[in-house]
Amino acid sequence: MATSVVRFRPKAGPASSPQWGVLFDRRIAVLPTEAMTTGDFVRHALGLARAATPDQATLGLDDVKVLSPVTTNQQFICQGVNYESHVRESGLDPKNFPFNTIFTKASSCITGPTDDVIRPRHVQLLDFEIELGLVLSEDLTRPREVRADRLHEVVAGLTIVNDVSARDVQLPQGQFYKGKSHRTFGPVGPILLLLEPEEWALWPSLRMRLTVNGAQRQNDLCGSMLFKPHQTLTELSALQDLMAGDLIATGTPAGCAARAPGKLPMFIARHFISDVTKWKFFVRKGLNDPLYLQPNDVMELSIRTDDGRLDLGVQRNKVVSA
């Protein structure tokens, strides 16, 4: 049975270091670990988490502030255009993406599952992207072929990621890192769900849902992703060092605010308008698009199987002005 791990800080009493615990309904079994980072936790405390029992859950969930289960010292690696539906809404052809698109976000953008998302003053087109996050259980410092049926050997668990994006920076400048790395642009959590080996076969049936102010914007199964976790881990391990606790966000499905304007406008923009003018039009049109996030908007994200066997909890963040 999957184990729901939370990282938290008690609301009452003097300020203290974050703690780790296992969530049973709305009560937490506090774990006897001094792990300061996600890497420390997955290296040394997974056994403690799996051994926790409901009778040890004596701390109420309402009495704590739940933090991101991924600490800011870890790498934050992302996949782009990894769902056909998102590729098409971006005005692109999936046939033109036979490769795995990889980029990074600054780990300093990681924030908690209920913290405010701060929209910088220069950003006007703020967008959302629900994604399934993989948290590594061990270091990968040499090439390794990860098999689809052996994910449990290298991945500790799953979490919810919101890849918040400033489209008026990312797209006109061609700067994924700059457009996606502002502080608070990476809500993570609330849960790090530790799966048992046999449960990893269920990840494709996880359903991602994102709403803004209660209106559904994104809804798709994780199994729709183009490049699966085992493929991505195999490719990344051949490229760079990955460390226990690192986070990989696996891409988002259709439903984002940013989308292509249609075939005719795309043709005109491609052949008759300069890039500078094209992006000026893009930003101007976006200013009148109600789908982009505004101050006081509330995003709510969930990832779970339809039968509830696997449930990564609910993430809820409010947008505020800088």
Secondary structure by P-SEA (a helix, b strand, c coil): cbbbbbbbcccccccccbbbbbbccccccccccccccaaaaaaccaaaaaaccccccccccccccccccccccbbbbbcccccaaaaaaaccccccccbbbbbcccccccccccbbbbbcccccccbbbbbbbbbbccccccccccccccccccccbbbbbbbccccccccccccccccccccccccccccbbbbccccccccccbbbbbbccccccbbbbcccccccaaaaaaaaaacccccccbbbbcccccccccccccaaaaaaaaccccaaaaaaaaaaaaaaccccccccbbbbbbbbccccccccbbbbbbbbcc
